[in-house]
Amino acid sequence: MCGIVGAIAQREVAPILLEGLRRLEYRGYDSAGMAVLDSDGELKRLRTTGKVAELARAVDQRPLHGLAGVAHTRWATHGRPSESNAHPHICRNKVAVVHNGIIENYVKLRDRQKELGFPFTSETDTEVIVHQVYHHLDQDDDLLQAVQHACRDLEGAYALGVVSTSEPDRLIAARRGSPLVIGIGIGEYFIASDVAALLPVTQRFVFLHDGDIAELTSGGMVIYDERGELVERPETRSELSADAVERGAYRHYMLKEIYEQPRAIADTLEGRIYQGRVVEAAFGVGAGEVFDKVQGVHIIACGTSYHAGLIGRHWMESLAGIPCSVEVASEFRYRRPVVRNSSLIVTISQSGETADTLAGLQEARRLGFGQALAICNVPESSLTRESDLVLMTRAGPEIGVASTKAFTTQLVALMLLTIVLGRRFSLSDAIEQQLVQQLLHLPREIEDVLQLDDQIQQLSERFADKQHALFLGRGAQYPVAMEGALKLKEISYIHAEAYPAGELKHGPLALVDAAMPVVAVAPNNELLEKLKSNLQEVSARGGEMLVFADQHAGMASDATSTVLPVAPTDDCVAPIVFTVPLQLLAYHVAVLKGTDVDQPRNLAKSVTVE
C-alpha cells in the first residue's frame, strides 16, 4: 500500500515528485525517498524515515537536479521503518527501483542473488527486484527487456518504477496486482499509484492493465502486455481538479470529508432515481438481465466496507427478502464456501485496489459463483475492471485514512441495490417509493446531524483520559456501533469494542465501570425498548453512558447518562444518519489526545497488500 511516483520531463522533476508524494502519503508514511538522474547521467538518492515533510527538508538541504526520477512513500511490510529499508533501492549505482506490493518468492530470489555476489543492505522484499533488473540488464543491455525478464521472475503483486544510468532518457513502469497510472503531458510523462498525485501536472491518464509494462521517454509512450505484445490502452481525462484533494479551511482531511457527506450522498443519488424509482441501468449495461437471475447475494469486503456490507445484509433480508451473506475478504478465499451460481457477488471497496477484496473476487470467479458487482469510489480501479457490473459511489477523493464519506455513500449504494433486487422478491412499488424518498431526504438529515458538532466536541472531553470504550447498537445499528468503535480505535488509539446491546449480559458487562464509557445509538424503532433495558444494565453497574437518540425516543439525560438528541429519521436509513455523530466523536477525541488524525500510526489508506 505504498505510494510510488515517477517522471521523465523537460524540466526539473524533483518538485513534481515531492508534490506527488505529498498527495500519496495517505498510502503510507513510515519513510520516503527519491532518486533522480542528474545531468551527468548519475543516480542521486535521498531517503528519510518518517513523513514526506522530512524528505522535503532533506531535499532543501541537498537539492536533487535532473529530468528523470522516481520516488516513494512507504508503509512498512518487510522490514521496520528505517532509512536503509526506504525506497528507492539502488543496485551498484546503476539501477533504481520503487515498488508497491509484495514479492512472495523474494527469499528464493535473495538466496540466488547472494550466490551471484549481490550485496543486500535492507530487510525488504523490494531489493531483490532491483538486483534482478540489474542482472538481466547486464546480460541484455536493454532496460526495457531487463525489466520484462525480471518481472517474469517475480511472484506476487507489484507496481514498479525503474530508471537506470544506462538509459537516462527512459522510465520503465510495470504493474501486476497493484495500481499504476500514467500521466500524459506535453513532451513529458509521469507515473503514480493514484491519479490524485499527478493532478497538478496533467489531467490526461492511461491506466495500465495487469501484466502491462510501459516504456516512457520524452518522445512518447509504448505499452506491452504480459505476453510482450504491443498494446494501446485508452486515454481518459480526469474530472478532478488539483485542489479537489486540498483541506481548504478544515483542520484535517477527515473533518472536511465528514462535512462533505451531504454533497457526496447527493452525488451518489444523482441520475439514479427517476419518477420515484431506482434506475437499473445505473448498475451497468445488461444489469436487469443479471438481476433477473439472482437468487441470493454474497458480499465480500474488508474493514469499514465490511461494516457497510453487514448493514446491506440487514436491508436485503428484512426489506426485500433476499438471502444474503457477508464475509471478510481476507478469510473468504481460505475456506470452502458452498458455491451458488445464482448468487450475485458484491465487492465493496473505496479504492478498488484492496488486495484481499480483489483476491476474494478472483476466488469467487474460480469457484463458479454468479455475476459480480463492484461498489467502488475509484473509476478504472482493478475491482471495477474485473466486475460485470459497477456502481460508483461518487464520494470524491477521500484522503483521511479513517473512512467517512466512503462509508455513507457505500450504504446509499447498497440501499439502491436492495431496491432493484427487491423488486424481484418481496419489495412492493409503494415501499420502493418510500425508500427512495428517504434516500432523497438524506443529505438534509446529515446536515442536521452536523449541527451537533459543537456539542459532540464538548462531550468528547470525557474520553480524553479513557483507555477503553464500549459501543452498543441493535439490529442494523450494531454494525454502526462496530464502525464507531473502529473509528475511535483507528485515530485516537483508544481500545474500543462493539457489541449487540443484547449481548451485554453474556460477558461484556463485566468490563463496565466508571472508567469505561459506553456509547449507544438509539433510533426510534421496534428495538428501542429492548435497548433501553440493556442500557439500564449499564446504569445499574455505574457505567457512564453517551447515547445518540432519536428525538422521539423518549430518552433524557440523568446522573449516569448523557443523551444527545438526533433529529427524527426513518428507520431504514437511520444507520446512515447515526453513523455521522460517531465519526465526529472519534474525530474530536483524537484531536484532544493529539494524535495524527489523518495519518494514524501503523495504518494507510489503500491496502494493496494481503
C-alpha positions as CSV (number, residue, x, y, z in Angstrom):
1,M,0.0,0.0,0.0
2,C,3.0,2.3,-0.6
3,G,2.8,5.2,-3.0
4,I,5.1,5.5,-6.0
5,V,5.6,8.3,-8.4
6,G,7.9,8.9,-11.3
7,A,8.6,11.4,-14.1
8,I,10.5,12.0,-17.3
9,A,10.2,15.6,-18.4
10,Q,11.8,18.6,-20.0
11,R,12.0,20.3,-16.5
12,E,13.3,19.6,-13.1
13,V,11.4,16.6,-11.7
14,A,12.2,16.8,-8.0
15,P,9.4,19.3,-7.2
16,I,6.9,17.2,-9.2
17,L,8.0,14.0,-7.4
18,L,7.8,15.7,-4.0
19,E,4.3,17.0,-4.6
20,G,3.2,13.6,-5.9
21,L,4.5,12.0,-2.7
22,R,2.5,14.5,-0.6
23,R,-0.6,13.6,-2.4
24,L,0.1,9.9,-2.0
25,E,1.1,10.0,1.7
26,Y,-2.2,8.5,2.7
27,R,-0.9,5.3,1.3
28,G,1.9,5.1,3.8
29,Y,4.2,7.4,5.8
30,D,6.8,5.3,7.5
31,S,9.6,6.6,5.3
32,A,10.1,8.4,2.0
33,G,12.8,8.6,-0.7
34,M,13.7,9.9,-4.2
35,A,16.2,9.0,-6.8
36,V,17.0,11.4,-9.7
37,L,19.2,11.0,-12.8
38,D,21.3,14.2,-12.9
39,S,22.8,16.0,-15.9
40,D,25.8,13.7,-15.9
41,G,23.5,10.6,-16.0
42,E,24.3,9.6,-12.5
43,L,21.8,8.5,-9.8
44,K,21.4,10.7,-6.8
45,R,19.3,9.5,-4.0
46,L,17.8,10.8,-0.7
47,R,15.9,8.8,1.8
48,T,14.5,9.7,5.2
49,T,12.4,8.0,7.9
50,G,9.1,9.5,8.8
51,K,6.8,11.5,6.6
52,V,7.3,13.2,3.3
53,A,8.0,16.5,5.1
54,E,11.2,15.0,6.4
55,L,12.2,14.2,2.8
56,A,11.3,17.7,1.7
57,R,13.6,19.2,4.3
58,A,16.4,16.9,3.2
59,V,15.9,18.0,-0.4
60,D,16.1,21.6,0.6
61,Q,19.5,20.9,2.2
62,R,20.7,18.7,-0.6
63,P,18.8,19.6,-3.8
64,L,18.4,16.9,-6.5
65,H,18.6,18.1,-10.1
66,G,17.5,16.1,-13.1
67,L,14.9,15.4,-15.8
68,A,14.0,11.9,-14.8
69,G,13.5,10.2,-11.5
70,V,11.3,8.0,-9.2
71,A,10.1,8.5,-5.6
72,H,8.3,6.5,-2.9
73,T,6.4,6.9,0.4
74,R,6.4,3.7,2.4
75,W,4.0,1.6,4.5
76,A,6.3,-0.9,6.1
77,T,5.7,-4.6,5.4
78,H,9.1,-6.4,5.1
79,G,11.4,-4.7,7.5
80,R,11.0,-1.9,10.1
81,P,10.7,1.7,9.1
82,S,14.3,2.9,8.6
83,E,16.4,4.7,6.1
84,S,18.0,1.5,4.9
85,N,14.6,0.0,4.2
86,A,13.3,3.1,2.5
87,H,12.9,3.2,-1.3
88,P,14.2,3.8,-3.9
89,H,16.5,0.8,-3.8
90,I,19.6,1.0,-6.0
91,C,21.9,-1.7,-7.4
92,R,25.6,-0.8,-8.0
93,N,24.7,2.9,-8.7
94,K,23.2,1.8,-12.0
95,V,19.5,0.9,-11.4
96,A,16.9,2.4,-9.1
97,V,13.5,0.9,-8.3
98,V,10.4,1.9,-6.4
99,H,7.8,-0.7,-5.6
100,N,4.3,-1.1,-4.2
101,G,3.2,-4.6,-3.4
102,I,4.6,-7.9,-2.1
103,I,7.1,-10.2,-3.7
104,E,6.2,-13.6,-2.4
105,N,9.3,-15.5,-3.7
106,Y,11.8,-12.9,-2.5
107,V,13.6,-15.3,-0.2
108,K,14.4,-17.7,-3.0
109,L,15.5,-14.8,-5.3
110,R,17.6,-13.3,-2.5
111,D,19.4,-16.6,-1.8
112,R,20.2,-17.0,-5.5
113,Q,21.3,-13.3,-5.8
114,K,23.6,-13.7,-2.8
115,E,25.3,-16.6,-4.6
116,L,25.8,-14.3,-7.6
117,G,27.6,-11.7,-5.3
118,F,24.8,-9.1,-5.0
119,P,25.1,-7.2,-1.7
120,F,22.0,-6.6,0.4
121,T,21.6,-3.5,2.6
122,S,17.9,-3.8,3.6
123,E,15.3,-6.2,5.0
124,T,12.8,-5.5,2.2
125,D,11.4,-7.8,-0.5
126,T,11.9,-4.9,-3.0
127,E,15.7,-5.1,-3.0
128,V,15.6,-8.4,-5.0
129,I,13.7,-6.6,-7.8
130,V,16.5,-4.0,-8.3
131,H,19.1,-6.8,-8.3
132,Q,17.1,-8.9,-10.7
133,V,16.7,-5.9,-13.1
134,Y,20.5,-5.3,-12.9
135,H,21.2,-8.9,-13.5
136,H,19.2,-9.0,-16.7
137,L,20.4,-5.6,-17.8
138,D,24.0,-6.9,-17.5
139,Q,23.0,-9.6,-20.0
140,D,20.5,-7.8,-22.3
141,D,22.0,-4.3,-22.4
142,D,18.4,-3.0,-22.7
143,L,16.4,-1.6,-19.8
144,L,13.0,-2.5,-21.1
145,Q,14.0,-6.1,-21.8
146,A,15.7,-6.3,-18.4
147,V,12.5,-5.2,-16.6
148,Q,10.4,-7.6,-18.7
149,H,12.7,-10.5,-17.9
150,A,12.9,-9.5,-14.2
151,C,9.1,-9.4,-14.0
152,R,8.8,-12.9,-15.2
153,D,11.0,-14.0,-12.3
154,L,8.7,-12.3,-9.7
155,E,5.8,-14.0,-7.9
156,G,3.4,-11.7,-6.1
157,A,2.0,-8.2,-6.6
158,Y,3.9,-5.1,-7.8
159,A,3.7,-1.7,-9.3
160,L,7.2,-0.6,-10.3
161,G,9.0,2.5,-11.5
162,V,12.6,1.9,-12.8
163,V,15.3,4.2,-14.0
164,S,18.9,3.4,-15.0
165,T,22.1,5.3,-15.8
166,S,22.5,3.0,-18.8
167,E,19.5,4.7,-20.4
168,P,18.9,8.0,-18.6
169,D,16.2,9.1,-21.1
170,R,13.9,6.3,-20.1
171,L,11.4,5.5,-17.4
172,I,10.0,2.0,-17.2
173,A,6.7,1.2,-15.4
174,A,5.2,-2.2,-14.7
175,R,2.2,-3.5,-12.8
176,R,0.7,-6.7,-11.6
177,G,-1.9,-6.7,-8.9
178,S,-1.0,-3.2,-7.6
179,P,-2.4,0.0,-9.2
180,L,-0.4,2.2,-11.6
181,V,-1.4,5.1,-13.8
182,I,0.5,7.0,-16.5
183,G,0.0,10.8,-16.7
184,I,0.5,12.4,-20.1
185,G,1.9,15.9,-20.5
186,I,3.4,17.8,-23.5
187,G,6.7,16.0,-24.2
188,E,6.7,14.5,-20.7
189,Y,5.2,11.5,-18.9
190,F,4.6,10.6,-15.3
191,I,3.6,7.5,-13.3
192,A,1.8,7.2,-9.9
193,S,-0.2,4.9,-7.7
194,D,-3.1,7.3,-7.9
195,V,-4.4,9.9,-10.3
196,A,-4.5,12.5,-7.4
197,A,-0.7,12.5,-7.3
198,L,-0.5,13.9,-10.8
199,L,-3.4,16.4,-11.0
200,P,-1.0,19.4,-10.6
201,V,0.7,18.4,-13.8
202,T,-1.9,16.8,-16.0
203,Q,-5.5,15.6,-16.4
204,R,-4.8,13.1,-19.1
205,F,-4.2,9.5,-17.9
206,V,-3.7,5.9,-19.1
207,F,-4.4,3.1,-16.7
208,L,-2.1,0.1,-17.0
209,H,-3.7,-3.4,-17.0
210,D,-2.4,-6.3,-15.1
211,G,0.9,-7.5,-16.7
212,D,1.5,-4.3,-18.6
213,I,5.0,-2.8,-18.9
214,A,5.4,0.7,-20.3
215,E,8.4,2.4,-21.7
216,L,8.3,6.2,-21.3
217,T,10.5,8.8,-23.0
218,S,10.2,12.4,-23.7
219,G,9.3,11.4,-27.2
220,G,6.5,9.0,-26.5
221,M,4.9,6.1,-24.7
222,V,4.9,2.4,-25.6
223,I,3.0,-0.3,-23.7
224,Y,3.5,-4.0,-23.8
225,D,1.1,-6.6,-22.4
226,E,2.1,-9.6,-20.3
227,R,2.9,-11.6,-23.5
228,G,5.3,-8.8,-24.6
229,E,3.0,-7.7,-27.4
230,L,2.4,-4.0,-28.2
231,V,-1.0,-2.8,-27.0
232,E,-2.8,0.5,-26.8
233,R,-4.7,1.5,-23.6
234,P,-7.4,4.1,-23.8
235,E,-6.6,7.6,-22.6
236,T,-9.0,9.2,-20.1
237,R,-9.4,12.7,-18.8
238,S,-9.9,13.2,-15.1
239,E,-12.7,15.5,-13.9
240,L,-10.9,16.1,-10.7
241,S,-9.2,19.4,-10.1
242,A,-5.8,19.7,-8.4
243,D,-7.5,21.4,-5.4
244,A,-10.0,18.6,-5.0
245,V,-7.7,17.0,-2.5
246,E,-6.9,20.1,-0.5
247,R,-8.1,20.6,3.0
248,G,-9.3,24.2,2.4
249,A,-10.4,25.8,5.7
250,Y,-10.6,22.5,7.6
251,R,-8.0,21.5,10.1
252,H,-7.9,17.9,8.9
253,Y,-9.0,16.0,5.8
254,M,-11.1,13.7,8.0
255,L,-13.2,16.7,9.2
256,K,-13.5,18.0,5.6
257,E,-14.7,14.6,4.4
258,I,-17.2,14.3,7.3
259,Y,-18.7,17.6,6.2
260,E,-18.7,16.6,2.5
261,Q,-21.2,13.8,3.2
262,P,-24.4,15.6,2.3
263,R,-22.9,16.5,-1.1
264,A,-21.4,13.1,-1.6
265,I,-24.7,11.3,-0.9
266,A,-26.5,13.7,-3.3
267,D,-23.9,12.9,-6.0
268,T,-24.3,9.2,-5.4
269,L,-28.0,9.5,-6.0
270,E,-27.9,11.9,-9.0
271,G,-29.2,10.4,-12.2
272,R,-30.1,7.1,-10.5
273,I,-33.6,7.9,-9.5
274,Y,-36.4,8.7,-12.0
275,Q,-40.0,9.4,-11.1
276,G,-39.6,7.8,-7.7
277,R,-37.9,4.6,-8.9
278,V,-34.3,3.5,-9.0
279,V,-32.9,3.3,-12.5
280,E,-31.5,-0.2,-13.1
281,A,-29.3,0.9,-15.9
282,A,-27.2,2.8,-13.3
283,F,-25.6,-0.5,-12.4
284,G,-24.3,-1.1,-15.9
285,V,-25.3,-2.4,-19.3
286,G,-27.5,-5.5,-19.0
287,A,-28.0,-5.1,-15.3
288,G,-31.6,-6.0,-15.5
289,E,-30.9,-9.4,-17.1
290,V,-28.3,-10.1,-14.5
291,F,-30.6,-9.2,-11.6
292,D,-33.4,-11.3,-13.0
293,K,-31.3,-14.5,-12.4
294,V,-30.2,-13.6,-8.9
295,Q,-31.4,-15.8,-6.1
296,G,-29.0,-14.6,-3.4
297,V,-26.3,-12.1,-2.6
298,H,-22.8,-12.7,-1.4
299,I,-20.9,-9.6,-0.1
300,I,-17.1,-9.6,0.2
301,A,-15.3,-6.7,1.8
302,C,-12.8,-5.5,4.5
303,G,-12.8,-3.1,7.4
304,T,-15.2,-0.2,7.1
305,S,-16.6,-1.7,3.8
306,Y,-17.3,-4.9,5.7
307,H,-19.4,-3.0,8.1
308,A,-21.3,-1.5,5.2
309,G,-21.9,-5.0,3.9
310,L,-23.4,-6.1,7.3
311,I,-25.9,-3.2,7.1
312,G,-26.6,-4.1,3.5
313,R,-27.4,-7.7,4.5
314,H,-29.9,-6.4,7.1
315,W,-31.6,-4.4,4.4
316,M,-31.7,-7.1,1.8
317,E,-33.1,-9.7,4.1
318,S,-35.5,-7.5,6.1
319,L,-36.8,-5.2,3.3
320,A,-36.5,-7.4,0.2
321,G,-36.5,-11.0,1.4
322,I,-33.2,-11.8,-0.4
323,P,-30.8,-14.3,1.1
324,C,-27.6,-12.5,1.8
325,S,-24.2,-13.5,3.3
326,V,-21.3,-11.2,4.2
327,E,-17.7,-12.2,4.5
328,V,-14.4,-10.7,5.5
329,A,-12.5,-10.8,2.3
330,S,-9.2,-12.0,3.8
331,E,-11.0,-15.1,5.2
332,F,-13.2,-15.9,2.2
333,R,-10.5,-17.3,-0.1
334,Y,-9.1,-19.6,2.6
335,R,-12.2,-21.6,3.3
336,R,-14.5,-23.8,1.2
337,P,-17.7,-21.8,0.6
338,V,-20.7,-23.6,-0.9
339,V,-21.0,-22.4,-4.5
340,R,-24.3,-20.9,-5.7
341,N,-24.1,-19.9,-9.3
342,S,-27.2,-17.9,-8.9
343,S,-25.6,-15.6,-6.3
344,L,-24.6,-12.1,-7.1
345,I,-21.1,-11.4,-5.8
346,V,-20.9,-7.9,-4.4
347,T,-17.5,-6.5,-3.6
348,I,-17.2,-3.2,-1.7
349,S,-14.0,-1.1,-1.7
350,Q,-13.3,2.6,-1.6
351,S,-10.1,2.3,-3.6
352,G,-11.0,-0.7,-5.8
353,E,-7.4,-1.9,-5.1
354,T,-7.8,-3.6,-1.8
355,A,-5.8,-6.8,-2.2
356,D,-7.9,-9.0,0.0
357,T,-11.1,-8.0,-1.8
358,L,-9.7,-8.4,-5.2
359,A,-8.4,-11.9,-4.3
360,G,-11.8,-12.7,-2.9
361,L,-13.5,-11.8,-6.2
362,Q,-11.0,-13.8,-8.2
363,E,-11.6,-16.8,-5.9
364,A,-15.4,-16.5,-6.3
365,R,-14.8,-16.4,-10.1
366,R,-12.7,-19.6,-9.8
367,L,-15.3,-21.4,-7.7
368,G,-18.0,-20.6,-10.2
369,F,-20.2,-18.1,-8.3
370,G,-22.5,-15.9,-10.4
371,Q,-22.1,-12.4,-11.8
372,A,-20.1,-9.8,-9.9
373,L,-21.0,-6.2,-8.9
374,A,-18.4,-3.7,-7.6
375,I,-19.4,-0.9,-5.3
376,C,-16.4,1.4,-5.6
377,N,-15.3,5.0,-5.4
378,V,-12.4,5.0,-7.9
379,P,-13.1,4.6,-11.7
380,E,-10.7,2.5,-13.6
381,S,-9.6,0.6,-10.5
382,S,-8.8,-3.1,-10.7
383,L,-12.1,-4.0,-9.0
384,T,-14.2,-2.2,-11.5
385,R,-12.3,-3.7,-14.4
386,E,-12.8,-7.2,-13.1
387,S,-16.5,-6.9,-12.3
388,D,-19.5,-7.4,-14.6
389,L,-21.4,-4.5,-13.1
390,V,-20.3,-1.4,-11.3
391,L,-21.9,1.2,-9.2
392,M,-19.6,4.2,-8.5
393,T,-20.2,5.8,-5.1
394,R,-19.0,9.3,-6.3
395,A,-17.7,10.2,-2.9
396,G,-14.8,12.1,-4.4
397,P,-11.2,11.9,-3.2
398,E,-11.0,10.5,0.4
399,I,-7.6,11.3,1.8
400,G,-8.1,10.7,5.5
401,V,-7.1,7.1,6.4
402,A,-10.3,6.7,8.6
403,S,-13.1,6.3,6.0
404,T,-16.1,8.5,6.4
405,K,-17.9,9.7,3.3
406,A,-16.9,6.5,1.5
407,F,-18.8,4.5,4.1
408,T,-22.0,6.5,4.0
409,T,-22.0,6.5,0.2
410,Q,-21.5,2.8,0.2
411,L,-24.6,2.4,2.3
412,V,-26.6,4.5,-0.1
413,A,-25.3,2.3,-3.0
414,L,-26.3,-0.8,-1.0
415,M,-29.8,0.6,-0.5
416,L,-30.2,1.3,-4.2
417,L,-29.1,-2.3,-4.8
418,T,-31.6,-3.6,-2.2
419,I,-34.4,-1.8,-4.0
420,V,-33.6,-3.1,-7.6
421,L,-33.2,-6.6,-6.4
422,G,-36.1,-6.4,-4.0
423,R,-38.5,-5.8,-7.0
424,R,-37.9,-9.4,-7.9
425,F,-38.7,-10.6,-4.4
426,S,-40.9,-9.1,-1.8
427,L,-40.4,-5.3,-2.2
428,S,-43.6,-3.6,-3.4
429,D,-43.8,-0.4,-5.5
430,A,-45.2,1.5,-2.6
431,I,-42.3,0.5,-0.3
432,E,-39.8,1.4,-3.0
433,Q,-41.2,4.9,-3.4
434,Q,-41.0,5.3,0.4
435,L,-37.4,4.2,0.5
436,V,-36.5,6.5,-2.5
437,Q,-38.0,9.4,-0.6
438,Q,-36.0,8.6,2.4
439,L,-32.8,8.5,0.4
440,L,-33.6,11.8,-1.2
441,H,-34.1,13.4,2.2
442,L,-30.7,12.0,3.5
443,P,-28.5,15.0,2.5
444,R,-30.6,17.4,4.6
445,E,-30.8,15.0,7.5
446,I,-27.0,14.6,7.5
447,E,-26.7,18.4,7.5
448,D,-29.0,18.5,10.6
449,V,-26.7,16.0,12.4
450,L,-23.6,18.1,11.5
451,Q,-25.2,20.9,13.6
452,L,-24.4,18.8,16.6
453,D,-20.7,19.2,16.1
454,D,-20.1,21.7,18.9
455,Q,-22.0,19.6,21.4
456,I,-20.1,16.5,20.4
457,Q,-16.8,18.3,20.7
458,Q,-17.7,19.2,24.3
459,L,-18.8,15.7,25.1
460,S,-15.5,14.3,23.6
461,E,-13.6,15.7,26.6
462,R,-15.0,12.8,28.7
463,F,-13.0,10.4,26.6
464,A,-9.6,12.2,26.6
465,D,-8.3,10.3,29.7
466,K,-10.0,7.0,28.9
467,Q,-8.3,3.8,27.7
468,H,-11.3,1.8,26.8
469,A,-14.8,2.3,25.4
470,L,-17.8,0.1,24.5
471,F,-20.2,0.8,21.7
472,L,-23.7,-0.7,21.6
473,G,-26.4,-1.0,19.0
474,R,-29.2,-3.4,18.0
475,G,-30.4,-4.6,14.6
476,A,-28.9,-2.6,11.7
477,Q,-27.3,-0.3,14.3
478,Y,-25.0,-3.0,15.6
479,P,-22.7,-2.6,12.5
480,V,-23.0,1.2,13.1
481,A,-21.6,0.6,16.6
482,M,-18.8,-1.5,15.1
483,E,-17.9,1.3,12.7
484,G,-18.0,3.8,15.6
485,A,-15.6,1.6,17.6
486,L,-13.3,1.2,14.6
487,K,-13.2,5.0,14.1
488,L,-12.3,5.6,17.7
489,K,-9.5,3.0,17.8
490,E,-8.1,4.0,14.4
491,I,-7.4,7.6,15.1
492,S,-7.4,8.0,18.9
493,Y,-5.8,4.7,19.8
494,I,-8.4,4.0,22.5
495,H,-9.3,0.4,22.8
496,A,-12.9,0.2,21.7
497,E,-15.3,-2.7,21.2
498,A,-18.8,-3.0,19.8
499,Y,-21.5,-5.4,20.8
500,P,-25.1,-6.0,20.1
501,A,-26.7,-4.5,23.1
502,G,-28.5,-7.7,24.0
503,E,-25.1,-9.4,24.4
504,L,-24.0,-7.3,27.4
505,K,-25.1,-9.9,29.8
506,H,-23.1,-12.6,28.1
507,G,-19.7,-11.2,29.1
508,P,-19.0,-7.5,28.3
509,L,-20.9,-6.3,31.3
510,A,-18.0,-7.5,33.4
511,L,-15.9,-4.7,32.0
512,V,-18.3,-1.9,32.7
513,D,-17.3,0.7,35.3
514,A,-16.8,4.4,35.6
515,A,-13.6,4.2,33.6
516,M,-15.1,2.6,30.6
517,P,-17.6,4.9,28.8
518,V,-20.5,3.3,26.9
519,V,-21.7,4.8,23.6
520,A,-25.1,3.8,22.2
521,V,-27.1,4.6,19.2
522,A,-30.9,4.7,19.7
523,P,-33.1,5.2,16.8
524,N,-36.9,5.2,17.3
525,N,-37.7,1.7,16.1
526,E,-39.2,-1.6,17.3
527,L,-36.0,-2.5,19.3
528,L,-35.9,0.8,21.3
529,E,-37.5,-0.6,24.4
530,K,-35.1,-3.6,24.4
531,L,-32.2,-1.2,24.0
532,K,-33.4,0.9,26.9
533,S,-33.4,-2.2,29.1
534,N,-29.9,-3.0,28.0
535,L,-28.8,0.5,29.0
536,Q,-30.3,0.1,32.4
537,E,-28.0,-2.8,32.9
538,V,-25.1,-0.4,32.3
539,S,-26.5,2.2,34.5
540,A,-27.0,-0.2,37.4
541,R,-23.3,-1.1,37.3
542,G,-22.1,2.5,37.5
543,G,-21.3,2.8,33.8
544,E,-21.1,6.3,32.2
545,M,-23.2,6.4,29.0
546,L,-23.3,8.7,26.0
547,V,-26.5,8.0,23.9
548,F,-27.3,9.4,20.5
549,A,-31.0,9.1,20.5
550,D,-33.8,9.9,18.1
551,Q,-35.7,13.0,19.5
552,H,-38.9,10.9,19.6
553,A,-37.2,8.0,21.5
554,G,-38.3,9.3,24.9
555,M,-34.9,9.3,26.4
556,A,-33.4,12.0,28.6
557,S,-30.1,12.7,30.4
558,D,-29.7,11.6,34.0
559,A,-27.0,11.1,36.6
560,T,-25.4,8.2,34.6
561,S,-26.2,9.0,31.0
562,T,-26.0,11.9,28.6
563,V,-28.5,11.8,25.8
564,L,-27.8,13.9,22.7
565,P,-31.0,14.2,20.6
566,V,-30.8,13.4,16.9
567,A,-33.4,14.8,14.5
568,P,-36.0,12.2,13.7
569,T,-35.3,10.0,10.7
570,D,-36.9,7.0,9.1
571,D,-35.7,3.7,10.5
572,C,-34.5,2.2,7.2
573,V,-31.9,5.0,6.6
574,A,-31.2,5.5,10.3
575,P,-27.9,3.6,10.1
576,I,-26.5,6.2,7.7
577,V,-27.7,9.1,9.8
578,F,-26.4,7.7,13.2
579,T,-23.0,7.0,11.7
580,V,-22.2,10.7,11.4
581,P,-22.2,11.6,15.2
582,L,-19.9,8.6,15.9
583,Q,-17.5,9.9,13.2
584,L,-17.5,13.4,14.8
585,L,-17.0,11.8,18.3
586,A,-13.9,9.9,17.2
587,Y,-12.5,12.9,15.4
588,H,-12.8,15.3,18.4
589,V,-11.4,12.7,20.8
590,A,-8.4,12.2,18.6
591,V,-7.8,15.9,18.3
592,L,-7.9,16.2,22.1
593,K,-5.4,13.3,22.5
594,G,-3.1,15.0,20.0
595,T,-2.9,12.1,17.6
596,D,-2.2,12.4,13.9
597,V,-5.9,12.3,12.7
598,D,-5.3,11.9,9.0
599,Q,-2.4,9.6,9.2
600,P,-2.8,7.3,12.3
601,R,0.1,5.1,13.3
602,N,0.7,1.8,11.6
603,L,-2.1,2.3,9.1
604,A,-2.5,3.5,5.5
605,K,-5.4,4.2,3.2
606,S,-5.3,1.8,0.2
607,V,-4.4,-1.7,1.4
608,T,-2.9,-3.2,-1.7
609,V,-1.0,-6.0,0.1
610,E,-2.6,-9.1,1.5
